[in-house]
Amino acid sequence: MGLYKHAISLGITNLLLLGAAGSAFWFGQNELSFVASLMFVVSISPHYFKAVHNVHIPIVFIYGAVVFIFSSILLGQFGGMYDRFHWYDAFLHFLSALVLGIVGFLIIYVFYSVNKLKLPLLIVVIFSFAFTVTIGVMWEITEYFIDMTLGTNMQVSSLDDTMIDLMVNALGGFIASFIGYLYVIKIPLPGLEDVIESVTNEVNKENKDMATATVNVGPPK
């Protein structure tokens, strides 16, 4: 479904997040205000990319990002999930890496599938893995920034925690990339095939006017 078909649900989500950010700031809960503001920025990003760059971002990715931020910061840090369940942080990173890996795969596969991007399949798979690892590194930097500015302890003041997060993130990215590879070579993937095809069709339909991108491979003739 296109972005505008979700205008009502997105609008309600944005209003709730904006109201939560303002309310938390008013009552001096700066940490919660920051988290709500971050979720608000993520939720309005599809409108920016569509209006400025004519790039459609599937709505499911936006909701997924909002849910991850909610689960990681609100439930994990402020809700005490990190302290109650020692596996919660690693599980969250693995699950998000799995999703991000599929997102990275779909970003480039959309072009690959319609012959707008001429790349070997191996490069498509490597891109989805690299995309996941990069996002994972950026999230660890974000956690460090939040800890330093808001006095939280998302990194558990431990190098081990950071390294485990990065390794789990890489594992999730590898599995997602492998799933993408299996999909391209037509290995049956019950359930996932419908999701991938649905998102691919949505992006192709919404991004009709995107310029064709061609990457030269191999040595020049």
N, C-alpha and C positions, 0 to 999 in steps of 0.2 A: 504494500500500500504506500502511496506517496505521502510526502511530508504534509501537504495541506489537508489530507484526509484525517490527520492526527492533530489538527490545529486546536480543537477543543481540549483534548486531553493534555497536550503540551502547554496550552494556555493556563489550564488549572494547575498543572504541576509547577509552572513558572511562578504563578501568583502565590502558591503555598510556600515555595522556597524563598521567594522575596520577602513574604510576610514573616517567615521564620527567622530569616537573617536580621530583619529590622527589629523584631521583637527581642531576639537574643541580645542584640547590641544595646537596645534600650535598657534592658535589665542587667547590663554589665557582663553578660556571658559571651565574652569576645571569642572564645574558642568555637562555640557552637555557631556564632554568627559567621565566622570565617568558613566553617564547613558548609553551611547553608549557602553562602555566597559562591563558594567553589562549585557546588552542585548546580546552582542557578546558571553560572557561566557555561557549564557543560551542556545544560539543557537547551540553551538558546543558540549554541554553536551551529546547529543545522541551518538555521535561518541565515546566519552570517555567510557560511560557505556557499549556500545556494544563491544568495543575493549578490555577493561580491565575486565569487569564483565560478558560479554556475556548476557547482559540484554537489551532488545529492548524497547525503549521508543517511543510510537506512535507519529508521527510527528505533529499531530494536537495539542498535549499538548505543544510542544515546541513553535509553532506559537502562541498558546494561551498565554503562559507566556510572550513572547516578546510583544504581543499586550497589556497585562496588564501593564507591566512596562512602555510602551510608553504612555498609557492612564493615568496612575497614576502619573508618574514623569514629563514627557515632557508636556503632555496636562494639567494635573492637576496643577502641581506646576509652571512650567515655562510658560505654555500657559494661566494661569490665570483662568482655569475652576473652581478651588476650590472657588475662590473669586466671580466669576460670578453666579454660581449656588450652593446654600448652600447644596443641596441634592446630588451633584455630588460625593462627597467622600463616603457617605453611600451607594449610588447606586453601585458604583464601588466595594466596599467591599462585598456587597451582591451578586453581579453577579459573582465575582471571587470566593466567598465561595461556590456558587452553583456549579460552574465548578470544583473546587478543591474537593468538596464532591463526585462528580461523579468520578473524577480521583481516589480518595482514595478507593472508592467502587470497581472500575475496577481493581485496583492493586491487591487486595486480591481475587476478584471474579474470576479472570483468573485462579488462583490456585484452588479455591473452585469448579469451574465448571468442572474441569477435575480430581477431586478427589485427587489432589496432596496436598491439605491442608484440613485436617479433623477437621473442626470447626463448632459449631452450627451457624445457620444463624444469630442469634442475635449478636454474636461476630463479624461477617462480617460487620453488619450494624454499630455497635459501633465503629469499627475500622475506617470506612469511616468518621464518625462524628469526632472522635478524631484526625484523620489526618488533617481535615479541620481546626479545632480549633488550632492545633499546628502550622500549616502554618500561620494562622492569627496572632498568637502571635509573631512568628518570623518576620513577615512583620512589625508589630508595632515596634519591636526592630530595624529593618532596618531603618524605618522612623526616629526613634530617633537618630540613628547613622548618617544618612544623614543630619539631622537638625544640629547636633552638629559639624560636620566636614565641611559642605558646607554652613552653615549659612542660610539654607532654613527654611520654616515653615510648613512642611507637617503635623505636629501634631497640628497645629493652637495654639500652646502653651497652650493646654487645656487638662485637665484630662477627661473632659466630651467627647471631641472628640475621645480620645483613647477608652474610655469605650463604646461609641456608636458603634465605629468600631468593637470592639470585640463582642458586642451583635449581631450586624447585621451579622457578620461573623458566629457566632454560629447558628443563624437562618437559614442562607443559607446552612450551613453544615447539619442541622437537616432535612431540606426539601430534600436535595440531598440524604441523607441516607434513607429517607422514600421512595423516588423514586426508589432507588436501591432495597429496600425491596419489593416494589410492582412488580418490574421487576422479581425478583426471584420467587415470588409466582404466577407468570403468570397473573398478572392484566394488561390488555391492556394499553400500553402507546404509542399512535400514534406519530411517528417521532423519539422518544427516543429509541425505541426498535431497529431500524435499526442502529442508532449510536452506541449503546452499543454492539450489535452483531458484527458490523464491526470492532470496536476496539478490542474486545475480540478475534475475529478470527485472526486479524493481529498479536496481541501479541503471541497467541498460535503458529502461524506459524513461527514467527521469533525466538521464544525462545524454540526451540525443544530440546536443549541440557541442559536446566536448571535442576538442581538436584531436586528430589522430596522432598518436605518438609512436614513432618507429625507432627502435634501437638497433644499430648495426652490430652484427656479431661476426666474429672471425676477422682475420686480417684483410685489409683492403685489397681489392683486385687491381 
